């Protein structure tokens, strides 16, 4: 069965409220094996609401609306769903009694406009809302089932889990669920991942393959619809094996595992300690190493001024006053990794040095680029007893996206160095 979500409210379109309801419902629908092909946001405009809901009823088996069933004049969902399904709005005495009783229990005076919440499309199924004054209702139209829920998240979630899911299971005899496994990929961009596994994306059916990019990480999602987790695993596992063979060691984790989890386990299993130096990332690498295993993270140095670089390098016997500016950045980063390793007495030294290009950020002027993306060069080095491993990237922004990329790439180089040692 195919479902569709219609989130209603001009405040959603204006950006005053983020539509978290739809994302939450999408996860619940997947858990019962219902396909979700469309999610729409529409404002409190009767013409556009009617157009949106009617289109949803024409193309989907189940339409779930969120919002617009309260007592105010801009709560129009009841009227629009009644019109879309060619029904009259009628007063449900039991719903009215429930609303009145709720006001009495809370010691509030019920204003007249609350009566309109007890009006629902004729012939629809009323659903009591124990957590609010806006009842829900279900319209079984020949084209689609329309389920109308309140927009208040905790009211919607209770109704969804306790009323909507049981109704859907019984109505449509749902016996399958959608299970997913996520492979997390490092040191490879979205286009590079797609170049290797794109044929699986294009040609897969059940299971399906999808790609989602994050700063410094790409997720490869393999999803299967099956009657049980075991059956889904039998469908997913062969495809996962193929994806892993194509992406190799770039796959660093699955599911809820993070890069910090993986690095922490490697440090513990190999009985290793680590120290770090970082400049533009501003302590984010140190934070990740602390999360990985605080007992094995011996020391973190943050700062990119020449005085800081000289102080770090001086641990290895002192340096010439001009050495920092005269040394090429890649070599300098390796020296910093060696220095923090020696200074802390650690098994591994990790250094990240970012050098932004002069001029405007990559996305335009600094005033118009809130993420502070900037072209430049970021150098990463890991030093151990066998030598130095290095990487270099063409970005060096001070904003969170570039700092996140740099820190994750740094931990990934640490991961690979341990694996290859």
MOSULLIN-V963353 format. One record per helix or strand of 3 or more residues. SS is the DSSP state (2 for helix, 1 for strand). FROM is the first residue (numbers start at 1). LEN is the number of residues. If there is no record, write none. Layout:
# MOSULLIN-V963353
{{SS;FROM;LEN} {SS;FROM;LEN}}
This chain:
# MOSULLIN-V963353
{{1;2;7} {2;10;4} {2;20;12} {1;35;8} {2;46;14} {1;62;5} {2;77;8} {1;89;3} {2;93;14} {2;112;7} {1;119;3} {1;125;3} {1;136;5} {1;145;5} {2;153;20} {1;177;9} {2;190;14} {1;208;7} {1;217;10} {2;229;22} {1;251;4} {2;259;11} {1;274;5} {2;284;10} {1;297;6} {2;306;11} {2;323;4} {2;329;16} {1;348;9} {1;376;9} {1;387;7} {2;400;21}}
